Amino acid sequence: MDSSTARWGAIAAGPALLATLLVADTLSSASLWREQWFWFVPLFALGLALSLFALLSFVSGYVYELPRVPTAAERRAKKVTAEEQARQGRANQRAGLEEILTELGQTSSQLKHELRHGERGMLFPNTAWAKNRHIVTGETEALLVDVYEQTHQLDLLAHDPTTSVMDAEETAQRQQVKQAVDGADEVVRRMRDAVEL
């Protein structure tokens, strides 16, 4: 029996039970309320409850939608869905942090190569940061914004058409930026490791 059939059965049974009990009390020579209370009162209370349910069902179905209490299965399904969404959110956050780490690693390697050979290289990547910056907040975000701004300034120097060889001042600047990139890498790595899957 589905819930709709049970509901309509209860709606029909409540008023019918009440009417039957009231007619029986009226037709009986003795007072059923007083002399037969052990069965009459519980049945009357049941009829009253079913009639109240019928009234609320009518109001809910045709007049005003009453708030519905979710079933245990619906609550479990909602909880499982919320847990899955939270797990997926953590997985996405971890994947985004992993992409930023890869990009910082590429930048660090490129700076290391440039410092070793004394020549400027190609542009520094920033696509992972642009894509995933929404998952980083607070001091870590400020740190990464600063690091990416410093690498952007190095990119501007790389467009200098005069020479690809770096002077001592630019070498020192790139060493400082590499230290900043490596520091940011360590911060993001700790942040990634703190995300539980």
N, C-alpha and C positions, 0 to 999 in steps of 0.2 A: 504494500500500500504506500503510495507516494504521499508527500507532505500536504499536497493540495487536497487529496481525498480525505485525509485525516482531519484537515482543518474544516472542510465543509461538513464532515460527519459531526464534529464537535459543535459547530454552529447550529446544526439541526437538532442535535440531542439536547443541548442546554435548555432552550425554551420549551421543548416537548416534555422534558423531565419535570421542569418547574410547573408547567400546566397540569401534568398528570398528578403530581403531588398535591397541588392546591385543590383540584377537583376531588381527589380521594379524601382530603381532609374535610371538604365541604359535605360530601355525601356520607361520610362516616358519622355514626351516632356518637362515638367517643372522640375526644380531642387527640388527634395523632401527635400534635406538638407536645402534649404533656405525657400521655400514656405510652406512646410508641416512639419516644424521642430517640432511642438508641439506634434506630435505622432511619427514621424520618429526617432528623436534623442533618446527619452526614449526607444523605441523598439530596436534601434541599440545598446544602452548602455547595455540593458538586454541581447541581443544576444552576445555582447562582453564578458560580465561577465560569461554567461553560457559556452562560448567557452573556456575562461580561466580556468573555473572549469573543463571542459573536458580535457584540456591539463594537468592540475595538477593531475587529476585522472589517466590519462594514465601514467604519469611519476611515480606517487606513486605506481601504480599497477604493472608496468612492468619494470621500470628502477631503481628507487631509492625510498625506503620507506620514505615518508615525515612524520615528526612528526604530530601526530593526536591530535587534541584538544578534551579532554574528555567531554562527555555530562554532563548535570546537574545531571542526575540520577547516572552516574558513579562517579561524584565528591561527591554526597551525600553518595553513598555506600562506597566510600573510607574513607570519614570522619567518618561514623558510624563504619566501621571496625577498624579504628585507635583509636576511642574512646573506643571500646570494648576491644581492645588489651591493652590499657592503664589501663582500669578498671581491667582487668584480671591480669595485672602486679602488680597493687596495692594490689589486693586480695592475690596474691601469696606472695608478700612482707609481708603483714600483717600476713598471715598464718605462714610464716617462722619465723617471730619475735615472734609469739605466741608459736611456738615450742621451741625456745630458752628460752623464759620466763618460760615455763613449766620445762625445764631442769635445769635452774638456781634455780627454786623453789624447785625441788627435791634435788639439791645439798645443798641448804640452810637448808632444813629440815633434811637431813642426818647429816650435821655438828651440827645442834642444838641437835639432838639425841646423837651424839658422845660426845658433850660437857656436856650434862646432865648426861650421864652414865659413862663418863671417859674412854670409850673404842673405839678403831677404828672400823669402819664398813667396808662395802663392797666398791668396786670401784665406783668412781663418774662417772656419765654418761657424754658423750660428743658427742653422735651421732647427736643430733639436731644441735649442733654448726658446726660439720664437714659437715653436709648436707647443712646448710643455711648460712655459713660464707660469701658467695659472696654478700649477700644483705646488709651487714653492712660494712661501710667504715669510713675512717678518725679516729678521736679520739675514737669513740665508738668501732671500730674494735680493736684498740690498747688496749683499756681497757679490752675487752673480751678475747683477746689473753693472756693478763697478768693474768686474773682471771683463765682461763682454765689451764694455765701453773702452777699456784699455786696449783690448785686442783690436777693436775698430780703429782706434787711433794709430795702432801699428799698421793696419791695412792702408790707412791714408798715407803713411810714410812709404809704403811699398810702391805707391804710384809715382814716386819721385823718378822722373825720367833720366836724371843725370847719371846715376850709377846704382848698381844692385849691391855694392859692397857697403857694409855698415861701418860707421866711425865708432870711436870709443864711447861717446855719449849714447848713441843709439843701442850699442851692445849692452851697456849698463841698464838702459831702459827696458830692453827685452829680457834681461836677467830678472829684473824686478817683476815684470809681468808674468814670467814663467813661475816665479815663486808664488805670486797671487793665484795663478791658475792651479798650481799644485795644492795650495791651501784650500781653494774652493772645491777641488776634486775630493779632498779628504772630508770636508763638511758634507758634501752631497752623498758620499759613500756611506757615512754614518747615518745620514737621514734615510737612505735606501735600505740599509740593514735593519733599521728600526721598524720598517713597514712589515707587518706580519701578514702572511698569506693564509 
